[in-house]
Amino acid sequence: MGKNIFDLFNMISNDVKKDEQRATPPTWIVAGLGNPGKEYVYTRHNAGFDALDCLADRKEMSITSLKFHSLVCEKMFSSQKVLFMKPQTFMNNSGIALREAASFYKIPPERILVICDDVSFDVGKLRIRRKGSDGGQKGVKSIIYHLQSDNFPRIKIGVGQKPHSDFDLASWVLSDIPPADRESFTDALSKACEACALIVCGDIEKAMMLYN
């Protein structure tokens, strides 16, 4: 038996809604920072990439399109249209990609959420901030420079402090998360996904209360 007129109407309505969503420009950017290339996959510096991969698995999305010097995906996230970005410019030039995307969509800094690693905290510790200095994180430093603003929220994922003060920082952040810390790290990625949802929906206070 063929579909009745109400079924056909609902199908058309759903198709129209999908087309409208596709045509709607993003109102938020969520950028996970890291370095492209297989040699960096498990490193501390790729915590931002890892968080977006975790989020992509949960939301059944594929962050694989190439745009704005990044791997990207546009997706409705609750009531917001979000551009998810994994800059491919290497960490220290992350700001180039974000400036290009923000300029194109006219998205202000306060609607750009950055997810990155932080060597100030133990593995698995999260720290959420509304804005602030780069704290020595070169990707965040690049974003502040290119946006000419530090007024953007960020989720910092702890990847562990250097074993001693003389240890080379670059070598440390480009080292792998050890197996003993993987469970804590994975748990932090999951919490970062939950915090991301709250922040994009306008409840950064709750995210800070739950996860800081």
SULNORRA-V577468 format. One line per field, one symbol per residue. phi: phi as a letter, one per 40 degrees, with the letter a starting at -180 (. if undefined). psi: psi as a letter, one per 30 degrees, with the letter a starting at -180 (. if undefined). A space follows every 50 residues. Layout:
phi: ???
psi: ???
//
This chain:
phi: .cccccccccccccccccccccccccbbbbbccibchccbdbccccdcdc cccccccccfbbcbcbaffacbabacbgcbcbccbbdbcgdcbdcccccc cccccfccdcbbcbbacaccbcdgcbbbbcahccggccccdccdcccfab cbcabcbcbgcdcaccccccccccccccdcbccccccccccccccdcccc cgbcdcdcccbc
psi: klkleeeeeeeeeeeeeeeeeefklkflkjkkkaklkffgeglefgeeee eeeeeeeeghljifkjkhhlklkkkkjbgkkkjkkjkgglefgefeeeee eeeeghklefgjkkkllkgfllkfkkjkkeaalfgfjeeeeeeeeffhkg hklkjkjkgklkflffkkeeeefgllklefgeeeeeeeeeeeeeeeeeee gghfeeeeeef.
//
